[in-house]
């Protein structure tokens, strides 16, 4: 099968002969004669990067993590003639022109702006980077010529919400028509190159884990696995960015210095977007990793990078808006993984996260286990702060996260290492989440961050908690959250007191406000689509959270009473017994506990805290933190109350993240457009020759691989005094409520308001209550942890290839495919296989594959299982009503009784509605390329199962349509069948596929001629109506709707051709809805994927998407009650917005 290799360089032209790069096959690194060489060494004896060679620039390579890669690694050495050893191509000579005065001057090239406004330019990458790409990728037939040879730069002069195809912006994976399954995002503020390299190299190793999978059904179909993964780096501002980190990015090819533009025609650049696909990586020890031909199994695969460098610092939540509202809307990923720079994902961790989503179609978000970075040989545990945080992380991952995961609502998915299903967070979850973005404050007004009170501002210090609650409570859906134990991420934790206290101030205040938000808005959970069982357990969880919140609020009083009681006991011993000794005092103190009536309570409390920590850790096979870190945690427990909480509440008015640095971009040049003779906007860009690019790259590599030097910390922060009054009130309320409780417990003379008049009894009661609650909460966490540990089953979606394989084995039907993997390959049908389109004659056509698959359907139970598999898939996508198309001819001609076919479907129709709440009305189809008489007989034999107007039918199907190949088979051939259908009260729909022979004439027959001139009730597909004003007018006049399936057309038409047609139909007022068409043969893209395509490429608003859903309801042939239920739920999901009807 042939493949196309389109170029995206068509918008550039040259002013000089030197402006074009030579073809890639002729490029090689080349450096000027003034390169430095140490005295006494010959030029041929040394290179810039040599394997495992020490020098005065860096120490010998020693990296246990990197060594496991079995890849060729290089340490910095003195400059030489090449970067990667022996050159593969001939040198490129510099072609810089010289003026009469002897000054060098580069040539220029013209760059046309996309849609006259968007500056998007391709720049050649250094030859060494090009040469590092393995030939199997560089020379692949299905590849794109510029992907490995040019870096694409786009100056985004818009808000993230306006970064759309409609406005002229695009990204390479979308331009190459690649499906993005996994989008990995790394957010960055000012981390050094060591932390950044650690994260990026860990990500690339994880991508290699995915690419190396051999038995995966998903990753090995529909193109190379690496093409389904995109890594997005989002840097929060130029000024705070560490310049050495940019050198690292330039070394691997995803950044070039000197090409950014401050503004385009006076419109300020908001973000600088770089795109490149690379196989290079740099480890945390500044070792360069590149492929080695002899060790292909350990080579890093190509990784598609999108590097977004924001011009100004606008905080992390704005970085997520670039990710989720700009890039994701174009790429439409299934799963998005969020990482912070400095967090290193463990081996196969990203794969484990993705598998959780793949195996559970209602999973909306997940997180992995984050553990503290303890340094070589766990040397950092000697630091009490690090040890205490390590223990805290471990216990949270053993008790808290499993408990919450068992309920389905994890209160916080850490932004440092978590993942979301993109379509799950779209809509209200993201809208609420982005209310905390400062750049939206003017647009949102009172709903924005500047219009919020101080309570809500603190809430957005823990904005990830808001997103978690909004996702679980999303109206009309049943998304849940989960903890994935197998996914592990290592992160650095604060090692100094100041940084630690500042971090905990943000965490405590943010989590406290967010917890109150979730409790106060818990009622919204009733508008979700969760089952009664899930709702029951969510109620238990919210009660648990309320109890935890109360315990936290009154912890100050508990500490006071504990210290007071201890003081009084010691005072009694030291004041009343002159012969008191330490050993006797301790012994008497301990005996007093266990000899009293409260001894059992104390024992239970001790076991429920310390004991459960030990038992749970052993059960999870992860007990080492008990030995290495528990000492620091238990010693510091009181500090968390009398220092951290007091500091946090006393700084409630401080809602800053401690960011610093101004946003200076004055050094960047501006881009000013000119107009050519055709009135096209363009800019003139310097065109550097390849030799000069390579020369500058040498210096960049030298800086990137130099040993890291820790910078000196400098800078402070200012407080917002306008919120101090609220802070004072909150602290007063906290202190006085705890004081009141302490007085009620310890003071005398308050017997009128208490149950007893002795403070000793009240103190005893108080401690018993505290101990019982502590024991209860700990046991509750332990039970949830055990449930998580023992759970074995996962929900999987049954796919058609697996069902076909299963039924073939059951019915002893031989397949032409000897293995399941080869059967999967047969489903990779494209329309290029069609012989009338000059496709590959050796590949089976879609219809050949379809009819061959029918061979495994033999019994009534087979047809029942086929339909129920479809209904279960619909249920997973929250589909409430479907109209499946079917035929009987493909089965009866094989000798299958028509009763087996129709009764199997009828049972599934009943059970799907009853068990899965998916109602259906089916559409009987004539096989268009079969004899007409055969189709008429098939309809007559099926009428007893129809929903006829006399009420005698069984109610399976209510409409008649067309299927199979329409080539030279106009709809008028089946006029007799359509008239019979109308006579018994059935609807008629007409199949008019896109860009088929005579399709416009077929549509005219369907609209004007069939059914004795009445026309069809609906047209399936019918996109070509956009080419005929007459047809569009008739469709509107007769109120005939179209059912469009964008993905089916997108495989044959370019994005810029297809989706403007769909948009034009919308703008012209032609009614249509979005459907799926043979999804298992179309990259497994169902209705949700088709909806996402029009949302992404047509620029539809959420209101317009809601109108599309309403169109589907109005165009359907559902009963009035079903229509009314769906429309009510639709308005509820959209927040009560009344959608206009057609």
N, C-alpha and C positions, 0 to 999 in steps of 0.2 A: 504494500500500500504506500503510495506516495505521501510525502509530507511537505508542508509549506514552511518557508523560513522568511517571514515578512520582516522588513526593516522598519524601525521607528525613526530613522534618520532623514525622512523625506522632507522635513521642515527646515533643513539647513542647506545653505549654499555658500560658495567660497568666493573670496575676492582675490585670492592668490594661489599659485600652484602649490605652495607649501601648506595650505590650510588643511588638506585632507591627510589623515593618517594613512600610511601604507596598509595594504591588506594584512590581516592578522598573521597569516602564515609567514610574513616577511619581517616580523618584529622581533627584536631582541634587546636586552638591556645593554645600554652603552653609556659610558661615563667620560667626562672631559679629562683632559690630560693633567689638570692640576689636582687630581685626587691625591690624598696624603698616603705616603708609604713610610714606615719606620726605616730609619737609616740602616743601610747594610742589607736590606732584604730586597729580593728581586720581585718584580711585579707578578710573575707567574706563580710565585710560591705562596701567595696569600690571597684570601678573599674576605669580603666583608663579613660573611656568615659562614663559620666553619663548624663542623659537627664536634660537640663536646671538647672544644678547645678553650683553654683559659687564656685570659689576657689581663692587661691592666684596666680594662673596662668592666669586666664582670668575672665572677667566680665560675668554676667548672659546673656543668649541669648536674643537678642532683634534685630530682623531684619525683618522689615515689608515685604520685598520682600520674604524672606525665609519663613516667617510665613504663607504666602498664599499657600505654598506648602502642608500644612497639613501633613508634614512628621516628622519622629522622628529625632531630631537633638541633637547633643551632644557638650558639652563644655569640655575643658580639665580639668581633675582632676588628682589626684595623682595616680601613677602607681599601678596597681592591677593585679590580676591573668589572666584577659582576657580583650579583647578590646571591643567586642560587647555583653557584658552581658553574659547570660548563654551559655555555649558551646553546640554545636550540636553534636560533635563527640568526640571520645575517644582521649586522649592526645597522641601526638607523642613523644616518648622518643628520646633524642639525642643519636646518635650512633657514636660519635667521637672516633677514636682510640687514644690510648696513647702509646707513645714510652717508652723505658726502663727508660729514664731520667724523665718521668712523664709529658713531653710536649704533648699537644693535637695535633693531626694531622688528617685532613680530608681525606676521601677516594677520589678517582679520577674516572673519567669516560672518555672514548674515544669519541671524537666528530669528525665524518668524515666531511671533507669539501665538499660542494656542487660543483660538477665538478672539484674537486681537488683544488679549489681556494677560494670559498666563505665560510666564517665562519658565520653560522646561528645556534643558539643554543636556546633551550627552557629551562627556569629556573622556578622552582616552585615559586608561589607567596605566601605571608604569609597566614596562615590559616584564619585569620580574614577577609581578602579580599575575599577569596574563599567563606566563609560562608555568606558573604553579598549578594551574588547572589541569587535571588529568585529561588526556586526549579522549577518553571514552565519553566525557561530558562536553568537552570543548568542540569536538567534531561530530557530535550526535546529530542525526538527520532531523530529529524533531526539535532541535535546539533553535535558538535565535542568535543571530550573528553578533549582536552587540551586548548580549547578556554578560559575557565574561571579558569583553574588551573595553567596555565603556561604563563609566559611572554616570548615572542619571541624576541631575540636580534640578529641583523645582523650588522656585521662590514663592511660597504661599503667602499671598498678601490678603488673606481672608481669615475670618473666624473659623474654628474647626467645623462648625455646623454648615458652613458654606463650601467646604472642601468636597465638592461633588463632581460627578461626570458632567452634569448639566452646565456647571460653571467652567468646564475646561480642564479640571484636575483629574489625574488618573495615576495608577500605580502599575508597575511592571507585571506582577502576577495576574492582574485583571486584564492587562493588555495582551498577555499571552494566553488568555482564556484558560487559566489554571484554577482548579478548585482548591481553595484554602480550607483545609480541615482543621489545622492547628495554628493559631497565632500566638507566639510567645513574645510578651512585652516586658522590657526591662526599663524601669523608671530610674532616673538618675538626677542627683542634685549637684554635689561637688565631691563625690568619692574619688579617691586617687586611682592611679592606673592599676595598682595591685588588686584592689577590690573589684574594679570593673573587669579586668582580665580574668579573675577567678570566676566571675559569673558567666562571662561570655564563653569561656572555654568549657565550663560545665554544661552549658546549654548545647554547645556543638557536640560534645560527647554524647549527650542524651539523644540528639537528633541522629547520630550515628547508630545508637541502640535501636531506634525505630527503623532506620533504613536497612539494617542488617537482618530484620525479621524475615524469615523464609516461609513460614506457614501461616502468616496472617492473611485472612480473607480480604480485609479492607485495604491494607497498605500496598498490596501487590497487584491491585487492579486499577485501571484508569490512569496509568502513567506512573513514572517513578515516584517513590514515596517522598523524596526530598522536595519535589515540586508542590506538595500539598502542605508544606510547613513554611511559615514566614516568621522571621525574628524582627521585631520592631524595637529600636532603641529610642527612647524619648528623653532628651536632656533638657532640664529646666533652666534655660537661660545661658547666654554666652558668657556673661561676666563671672558667675560663680563656677563655671565649668573648669575643671583642672586641665590645663593645656597639654600635660603629658598624656592624659587619657585620649585626647584627640590624636596625638601622635600614634598611639596604639591602634586606633581605628584607621588611621591613614595607612599604617603598615599592613593591615589585612585587606585594605582596598575600599572600605565603606565611607571614607571621608577624604576630601582633598582641600588643602588650604588655598586661599586666594581666589575662590570662584563664587563665594557668597555675595549677594547683593543686598544692600541695606534697604532699598526701596525700588519699585518699578514704576516709573512715571509719577513719582511723588506718593504712591501708595506704599505705606510702610510694610516691609516684610515681617510677617508674624512668626513664621517658622521656615527653616531651611530644611528641605527634605532631600536626602541622598539615598540612592538605591543601587545596590550591587550584589552580585552572587559570588561568594568566595569560598575557597577551601583552606584558607590560611587561618591560623589562630595563634594567640600569644597566651602563655600560661601565667599564673600569678608570680612566678619567679623570673619573668621576662625571657622565657625561652620561646623561640618561634617554632611553630609546628606546621609542617607542610606535608602533602602527600608524598608517598614513596612508592614507585611502581612495583617494587618487589614485595610489598607488604600491603596489598590492596585491601585485605580484610580489616585492617586496622586504620586505614586512611579515613580522615574526616570527609564526609560527603559535601557537595556544594550546599551552601546555606544562603537562602534569599534574605538579605538584610534591607530593612527600611530604617534609616537613621534620621530622626527628626530632632533638629537642634533649634529650640525655640529662641527667638531673638531676645526676649525678656523673661526674667524670672516671674512666673505666675502660679507657682505652687503645684504640688503633685496632682491635685484633683483636676487641674486644667490639663496636665499631661494625659490623664486618663480620658479627658474629653477629646483630645486629639486622637487617642487610640480608638475609642469606642464610637465617637460620632463622625470622625473623619475617615480614618484608615479602614476600620471594620465595616463601615457602610459600603465601601467600595469592594473590599475583599470578601465580605460575607462569610467569616469563618464559622465553623461549628462550635469550636471550643477556644477560649482565650485563657492563656496562663499569664498570671501577673507575678513578676519578680521585682525585687528591689536590687539595685546595684550593690554588690557585696554578698548577696545570698547565692550560695553554690548548690544547685540541685544535685542530689546524689545519683548514682548509676540507675538508669531506667526509671527515674522518678517521674519524668514528664510522660513517659509511656504509661505508667501506672495511673496517673491522673486521667489521661485520655481514655484509657480502658474503662475507668469507672463511668464516664459519660456514655461511652459506646454501649456498655452492657446495661445501662439503666436509662431509659428514654425519658424519665421524669426527674432525673437529677439536674438541678439547676445550677448548683455550685458545689465546690469541694475544696478541701485544703489538705496538705500533707503535714508530716511531722517536721516541725522546725526545732533544731537543737543548736545549742551554743557551740561556737568554735572554741575548742579547748587548746589548740596549739599542738606542737610536736610533743608526743608522749604525755598528753594531757597536762602539760606544764602549767597551764593557766588556772587550774583548780586550786592552786595555792592562794590565789587572789579570792578573798571571801565574797566579793561582789560577783565575780564570775561563777564561782561554785554555787552560790545561792540562786543565781538566775538559771544555771544549768539544771539544778534540782527542780525549780519551779516549772521550767519548760517540760521536763520529763514527766512530772506528775500531771501536768495539764494534758499531755498527750496520752497518758495512761488512764486517767480517770475522767477528766472534764470533756474532752473532745469525743471520746467513744460514747459517753452518756448522751450528749447532745445529738450525736449522729444517730443513735438508736431512736430518738424521737423524731428526727428529720429536720430539726432546726438548730443548726450550729450558730450560736449567737454572734460569732465573729470569725470570718475567714481572713486570716492575716494578709494584708496587702503585699507582704514580703514574699509570700509563697502560697498562691491560691489559684483557682481556675473557675471559670463560669461558662455556661452555655450561652452563646451570644443572644439567641432569640428569646431566652428566658429572661434576661435582664432588660431587654428592649421595652420601651413604653414607660410606665410609671416608675419602675425601679430606678432607671437611669435619670429620669426627670427629677426625682427627689434627691438622688445622689448628687447631681450637678447643681443643685441650689447652693451648694457650698463653694462654687467657683467664683472667685472675686471678679473675674473678667465678665461675668454675666450679671453683676449686681445692678447695673443701670437698666438692662433689658428686663430683668425680673422684678425690679422695684421692691416692694415690701416682701416679696417672696425670696429675694436674693439675700446674699450674705450681709450686705450693708443695712438691709431692712430688718434683719433678725434681732431678737433680743439676745441677751448674753447667754441665756440657757441654751438656745438653739446653736449659737456660735460654738459653745463648748461641745455640743453634740457632734459637730462636724470635725472635731479633733479625732473622732472615731467614726469617720464617715463609712468605713467598711461595715460597721455594725448596722448602719441605716440601710445599706444596700442588701444585707442579708435578710433583715426583717421584711423589707419591701418585696423581695423576691418570693419569700415563702407566702406572704399575704397577697400576692398578685391576684387580682380579681379574675375569676373564671378559670384559673389554672391550678395545678396541683404540684408545683415544683417543690422539691425538698433539697436539703443540703446534707452533705456527708463528709466524713473524715476518712482519708485514704492512708492507712498505716504504712503501706509499702512505699509511698512517695515521701522522700526525706530531703530536707534542705538544711544546709549549714549556714549559719549567719553569725556575724560578729556581734557581741553584746557590749554595753558600756563597761569599761574597766575602771573609770574614775567616778568618784562620788558626785561631782557636779553634773556630769553628763547623765548619770543614772537617775538622779533626783529629777532633773529636767524632763527626761523621758517618761518617768512614772507620773509626773504632774499631768502631762498630756493624756496618758493612758487612763489614769484614774478619773480625771474630770470628764474626759470624752466618753468613757464606758459608763460612768454613772448617769450622765445625761441621756445617752443612747438607750440604756436599760429602762429608764423612766419612759422614754418615748415609745419603746416597744410595749411596755405594760399599758400605757394610756391608750394606745391605738390597737390593742389586741382584738378589739371588736371587728376590725377589718378582716380578720382571718375567716369570718363567717361568709364573706363574699368570695372566698377562694373556691377552688374546685376540689379541695381535699375530701377524702372519705370520712365517714363518721368515726372510724377507728383512729385515723390520723388526728382528727380534731380532738378526740378524747385524750390522746397522749399529749397533744400540744397544750391542753388545759392543765394536765399534770405538770408539764414543764414550766408553764408560766407561774404556777403556784410555787414550784421549787425556786424559780428566779426571784419571786417576791420575798420568799423566806430568806434567801441569800442577801438580798438588798437590805432587809431589816437588820439582819445580823451585822452587816457591814456598817450600817448607820450607827448602831449602838455599840460598836466595838470599842469606842473610846471609853464609855462607861464601864464596860467589862474589864478593861485594862486597869481602870482606876480602882474598882472594887477588888480585883485580884491583888494589886499592889498594897492596898490598905489592909486586906486580910493577912497577907504575908507579914506586913509590918507589925500588926497587932500580935500575931503568934510569936514572932521573934521577940517582941517587947515583953510578952508574958514570960517567956523562958529566961531572958536576960535580966529582967527586973525582979521576978519573984523567986528565982532559984539561984542562990549564990554559988551552988556547987555544979551549975550547968556546964557541960562540956559540949564541944561541937558534935562529937559522934553521938552522944546521948540525945542531943537536941534534934539532930537529923532523924535518928531512929524513932524518937517519940513523935516527931512531926508526921513521918510516914505511917506509923502505927495508928495515929489518930484518924487518918483517912480510912484505913481498911478495917478498923475496929468499930467504926460508927456505921449508922444505917446507910450512909452514902458510899460505902466502899465499893459496892457492885457497880454503881454509876461511874465512879472514877475508873474502874477497870474497863468498863465498856467504852468509855471515852478514849482511854489510852489505846485500846485495841482498834477502835474505829478510826483513829488518826494514824499513829505510828505503825500499827499492825497492818492496816489496810494498805498503806504505802508500800510496805515490804512485800506483802502477799501479792498485790496486783503487779508489782514490778517483776516478781519472779514468774508469775503466770504469763506475762508478756515477754519473757526471756530477755529482759533489759534491766538487770538489777544493779549495774555498776554505779549509778549515781547515788544509790543508798550508801555505798562505801566511801565514795570520793567527795560528795557534795552536800550530804544531808546535814553535816555539822554546821556549815555556814548558814543554811536555810533556817534551822531551828534556833540558832543563836540570834538571827536577825528578824525573827517573827515579830517581836515587840516593836522593832524599829519601823516596820511597815505601818504601824498604827500611830505611834507618837511622833514620827518624823514625816513619813511620806504622805499620809492622809492629811495631816495638819498643814503641811506645805502645799499640797494640792488644793485644798479648799481655801486656804488663805491667798492663793494665786488664781482664784476662779476667774478674775477679770482678765487674765492674760490668755488670750486665745491665739497667740502666735506660735509658729513652728520653729522660731529661732533662726529664720533665714536671714541672710545678710548679703551685702554686696549690691552695688548699683548696676544699672543696665546700660552699660556704655557700648554703643555700636558705631560710634563716630568713625572708626577706622575702616569700616566697610564701604566699598564704592556703591554708587547708585547706578541703576539701569534706566537709560532714557531711550525711548523708541523713536524711530524715524519711519517714514512712509516711502515705499518704492513706487514705481510707475503704476502698479496695479492697486495702489492705495492699501497695501498690506503693511501692518505694523511689524517692525523688526528692530532688533538691536544689533550693533556691531560688537563682536566678541574677539578678544585676542586669541590667536590660534597657536599655542605653543607646540613646537616640534617634539617628537617622541624622545629625542636625546635629552632635551632640557627637562622634560618631565621625569625621566629616569635619574638625572643628576640631582634634582631636588629631592627625590624620593630617598636617595642614599642618606642624606642628612636626617630625614624624618625617622628612618629605621634606627639610626644611631641613637637618637634621643629616646625612642620608644623602648629600646632594649637596654638602656643604661640602668644601673642599679637605682632603686627607688630611694629617695631621700625624704624623710618625714618633714613636712612643713611645720613651722611654728604656729600654734593656735593664737588667733587674735580676733578681737571683735566682741561686741556686747549686744545687748538688745534693749529696747525701750518698751515701756508698758503703756497700755491704753488706759488713762486715768478715768475715762468716762464710765467705766463699769465697776469702779471700786465700791460704790454704794451697794450694788447688788451683791458683790463679793462679801461685804461686811455683813449684810443681812443673812446670807447663807451660812456664814461661819457662826454667827450668833445663834441662829436657829439650831445648828448642829450641836454647838457647845451647850446651850441651855437645855435642849431636849435630853442630852446625855446627863447633864447636871441634875435635872429633875428626876430622872430615873435613879441616879446614884443616891439622891436624898431620900427617895422613897424606900430604898433598900437599907441604907445605913443609919439614917437619922432616927432619933427617938421623938416621941410626941406626935407621930403622924398616924396613930392607930385608927383615926376616924376615916382616913382614906385608904387604909391598907387592910389586909385580911388578918394581920396579926400585929400585936403591939410590941413585939421584941425584934430588934434589929438582927439579932443572931439567927432567929428563925427565918426572917426574910432573906438574909444572906444565904442561908442554906438552901432555901427554895430557889433563889436566883441561880445559884451555881448548879443545882440539879436541872433546872430548865435549860440553862446554857449547855450543860454536858449532854443532855438528852437530844437537844436540837443538833448539836455538833455530831453526835453519834449517828443520828438519823440521816443528816445530810451526807455524811461520809459513806454510810452504808448504801444510800441511794446512788451515790456516784459509783460505788463498787459494783452494784447490781447492773447498772447501765454499762459499765466497763466489761463485765462478764458476758452480757448479751452481745455486745459488739464483737468480743473475742470469739464467741461460739457460733456466730452467724455464718452459715456456709453458702446459702443460695443467693443468686442474683437474678434480676429480671433481664431477660434477653429478648430482643425482637427477632421473630422468625423471618428469615429472608427467603425469597422465592427459590434461589438456587439450592438452599439446604432442604427446602420442602420437596423440590423435584428429586433430589438425591435420595431423600427418605422414602418417597413413594415408589421410586424405581426399585429400591431394595425390597420394599414391602410387596410390590406386585410382580417382582421378578422380571422387570422390563429391562432389557439390555440397552445401555447407552453407548454412544460412539466415543464417549470420554472415559478413559480408564480410571481417572482419579478425580476427586472432588475439585482439586485445583484447576484441572483442565476444563471442567464444567464451568467453573467461575469465569475462566478466560472467554468462554463462548458467549458470555453475557456482555462482553465489551463491544456491543454493536454500535456502529456509527452509520450515519446516512451516507458516508463515503463508500460504504460497501454496496450500495444500490447499483446494480449493473447498468441501469439506464443513465446513471450519473458517472459512468466510466470508472466505477470503483474496482476493487480487487475481486476478480472473478473467482478466486479460490476461497474467499471468505463467505460464510453463509450470510444470506440476507436476514433482515429482521424477521420477516414472515416465515422464512425457513426455520429459524431458531424458535419462533413462537409455536408453530405447528408441531415441531418435533417435541417441544416440551409438553404438549397436550397428551402425548402417548402414555405418560405415567398416570393419568387420571382415568381410573377404571371403575370405581364403585361409588355409590352414593356417599359413603363416608369420605372418600377422597375429595369430592366436590364440596362437601361440608367443611372439611379442614382447609381447603383452599380459600373459601369465603371467610371463614373465621380468622385465618391469618391476616387477611386484608382488613377485617374489622378491628382486630387488635392493633394493627399499625395505625389505623385511623384514630382509635382511642388514645394511643400514645401521643398523637399530635393534637389532642383536644378537639377532634372533629366530631360534630354532633349528628350530622346527617350526610348520607352519601347516595349517589346514583350510579352504581357500577354498570358497566356495559358487559354483555355476555352474548354468546351465540351457542346454538346446539348443533349446527351442521358439522363442525370440526370433530364432534364426538360421535354423533349418530352414524356417520359414514364409517367410523371405526367399529361399529357394532355395539356401541354403548347405548342402552335403552334411554330414551328421552326422559323417562320417569326418574332414572338415577341422577341425571344432571339436575333436573328442576327440583326434585324433592330434596336433594342435598343443599342446593341454594336456598330453598324455602326454609329448611330447618335453621340454617345459618342466619337467615333474615330474622327469624323469631328470636333465637338465642343472642344474636348480636344486640338486638334492642333491649332484651330483658337483662342480660348479664353484663353487657358492656356499655349500655345506654347509647348505642350508635344505631339510629334508625336508618332505614334504607328503602328506596324504591328503585327497581332495576330497569334497565333499558335493553330490550331484545334487539339483536342486530342481524340484518341480512349480511351474509358474506358477499361482498360486492363483486369479487372476481369468480364467483361460482354461478352456475346457471340460475336464472331468475325463478324458474319453476321449482327448483329445489328449495329456494328460499321461501317461496309461498307455502309449500308443503310443511316446511319447518315451522312457520308462524302458525298455521292452522293446528298443528299438533301441540303447540305450546299454549294456545289460547286458554285452555282450562286453568292455567296457572297465572293468567293475567288479572289485572285489576280492572275488570270491565264495568261498563255503566249499569248493566243489569244486576250487578252484585253477586253473580254466580261464580266468578273466578276466585282463585285462592289468594290473589293479591300480591304475587311476587313482582311482576313487572307492570309498568303503567305507560310505557312509551316504546316506540319502535325507531330504530336508527340504522345506520350503515357502518360496516367495518371492512377491514382488509384493503387490498390494493384497489385504488380508484382509477388507475391508469386506463384511459379510454372506456371508462364505465360511468357514464353520466347518471345522476340520480333519477332521471325520468324513466329509466328502465324498470324501476321498482314501483311505478305509479299504482299498479293494482294492489300491491301489498300495503302502500300507504293509505289507499282508500278503504281497504279492509280494516286497518287499524283505526281510522277515524270512525268507521261505522260502529265499532264495538266500544268506542269511547276512549281510545288510547291517544296519547300525544305522539307527535312526529318530530324527530330531530335529524339534521342533515350533516354528514361528515364532509367537510371541504378543507382538506389539508393545505398547508402553506406552500406556495411556489410549485404546485403540481401542474401538469399539462392541463390546459383548458379550465383551470380552477375558477376563474372569474365567470366563465360561462356556466359552470356547474352551480355556482352560487346564484346566478340569475335564475336558473331553473328552480333551485330550492326556495327562492324568495317569491318568484312570480308565477311558476307553472305547476309545481307539484300539488297534490291534493286538490285537483280540479281548479287550480288557480288560486286557492286560498294560501298556499305557501306553507313552509314548515313552521313549527312553533319555535324552533331554536336552531342555530347553526353551530356545529362543533368546529372549532378553529375559526376559519373565516377571516384571517388577518388580511388577506389580499383585498378585502373590501375597501381598505384605505386607498387603493389605487383607482377606485371608481366612485366619484361623487354621487352618481345615480344610485349605486348600491347603498351607500351610507345614508342617503336620504330615505330610501325605501326601508332600511332597517329601523330607522327612527320612527318613520310613519307607522309601520306595522308592529312596532314594539317587539322586534325580534332580537334577542340577545345572542352574543357570541361567547363561546367558552374557549379561552386562550390558554395555551400551555407554553409559556416562554422558554423553558429549558429545552424543549424539543426543537424549537426554532433556533435557539442560540447555538446549537451544535452545527448549524448550517449557515448562519448569518453573523456578521460581525456586530459587535455591541453598538457601534455608532450607526449602523443601518437598521437593526431590528427595533431597538427600544424607542427611537423617535416615532416609529410607526404606531407602536402601542400608545404612546403619549398623544399622538395626533387623533387616534380614535377617541380617546378620553376627552380631549379638548373639543372635538366635534360633537360630543354628546351621544355617541354610539354606546349603547349599554353592553357591557361585557363583564365577565367574572374570570377568575383565575382557577385553573384546574391542573391536574397532573395527567400525563399521558404515558401509559406503559412504563411506570416508574422503575420497575426492576430491570428493565432493559435500557434505562436512561440514566446511568450512573447512580441509580437508587435515589433519584431526586423526586420527592413527593410534593404534596400541595404546599407544605411549609417552605420548601426550597424554591418553588415557583413563585410564591408570594414574596419571598425575600428578594428575588431577582428584580421584580418590578419596583419594589420599594427602593432598591439600591440604584438601579439604572434609569428609572423613569422619574426619579425625584419626587415621588408621591409623599405627601404629608401623612401623619397618623390618621387625621380625619379622612383623607382620601382613601387610605387603606381600609378604614372602617366602612366607607361607602362601597368599596369593592366587595367586602364581605356581605353587606346588605344586598348588593346586586345579585350575589350568588343565591341568597335566600329568596329574593323576589323572582329570579329566573328559574328556580327549582320548581318541582311539581310536588312539593311536600304538602301535607294537609295543613289547614289553617292553624290548628293548635300547635303543631311543631314549629311553623313559621313564627308564631307569636312568642313562643318560649325562647327561640334562638334570638330574635330581635330584642327582647327584654334583656337577655343576658349580654348581648352585644353592647347595648347602651350602658349596662352596669359596668362592663369591663372598661369602656371608654370614659368612665367617670360621669355618667349621666348625660353626656353630650347627645343631643337629638340629631340624628343623621338625616339629611334630606332624602326623601324617597324619589324614585325615578318617575 
